[in-house]
């Protein structure tokens, strides 16, 4: 995992903890019911967005990890060419 991805995931995790704490400690004030509901709604939407971003980062990292580096690709290419050459020589013999 790249450093930027790891740092971002840590920051998202911290934000998630803070928001979950605020949500757990939320209290309704009879006079501010609409305001309280809007605040809780905003916290929930933000938590959903954090989860969505975390999943996207992890998916992006997984696809990056699955890709061959340029060096690995060249090594693989050389090995395949070598195997094809050996197979061709055996066929000619």
C-alpha positions in Angstrom: 0.0 0.0 0.0 1.4 3.4 -0.9 2.2 5.9 1.8 -0.4 8.3 0.6 -3.1 5.6 0.7 -2.1 4.5 4.1 -2.0 8.0 5.5 -5.4 8.8 4.0 -6.9 5.6 5.4 -5.6 6.5 8.9 -7.1 10.0 8.6 -10.4 8.6 7.5 -10.4 6.1 10.4 -9.7 8.9 12.8 -12.6 11.0 11.3 -14.8 8.0 11.5 -14.0 7.5 15.3 -14.7 11.2 16.0 -18.0 11.2 14.1 -19.1 8.0 15.7 -18.4 9.4 19.1 -20.4 12.5 18.3 -23.2 10.4 17.0 -23.2 8.3 20.2 -23.2 11.4 22.4 -25.9 13.3 20.4 -28.7 14.6 22.4 -32.1 15.9 21.3 -33.1 19.3 22.5 -36.9 19.7 22.3 -36.5 23.3 20.9 -33.8 22.3 18.4 -35.3 19.1 17.1 -34.9 20.0 13.4 -31.4 21.2 14.0 -30.5 18.0 15.9 -32.0 15.8 13.2 -30.0 17.7 10.5 -26.8 17.4 12.5 -27.3 13.7 13.0 -28.2 13.2 9.4 -25.0 15.1 8.3 -22.9 12.9 10.6 -24.4 9.7 9.2 -24.0 10.9 5.6 -20.4 11.8 6.3 -19.7 8.4 7.9 -21.2 6.8 4.8 -18.9 8.9 2.6 -15.9 8.0 4.7 -16.7 4.3 4.2 -17.2 4.8 0.5 -13.8 6.6 0.2 -12.1 3.9 2.3 -13.5 1.1 0.1 -12.5 3.0 -3.1 -8.9 3.5 -1.8 -8.6 -0.1 -0.8 -10.0 -1.2 -4.2 -7.6 1.1 -6.0 -4.7 -0.2 -4.0 -5.6 -3.8 -4.8 -5.8 -3.1 -8.5 -2.4 -1.3 -8.3 -0.9 -4.3 -6.4 -2.2 -6.7 -9.1 -0.5 -4.8 -11.9 3.0 -5.8 -13.0 5.8 -3.4 -12.7 7.7 -2.5 -15.9 10.7 -4.5 -14.7 8.5 -7.5 -13.8 6.8 -7.3 -17.2 10.2 -7.3 -19.0 11.4 -10.3 -17.0 8.2 -12.2 -17.8 8.5 -11.3 -21.4 12.1 -12.5 -21.6 11.1 -15.8 -19.9 8.2 -16.4 -22.3 10.5 -15.6 -25.3 13.1 -18.0 -23.9 10.5 -20.8 -23.4 9.2 -20.2 -27.0 12.7 -20.4 -28.4 13.4 -23.6 -26.5 10.1 -25.1 -27.6 10.9 -24.1 -31.2 14.3 -25.8 -31.0 12.9 -29.0 -29.6 10.3 -29.1 -32.4 13.1 -28.7 -35.0 15.1 -31.5 -33.5 
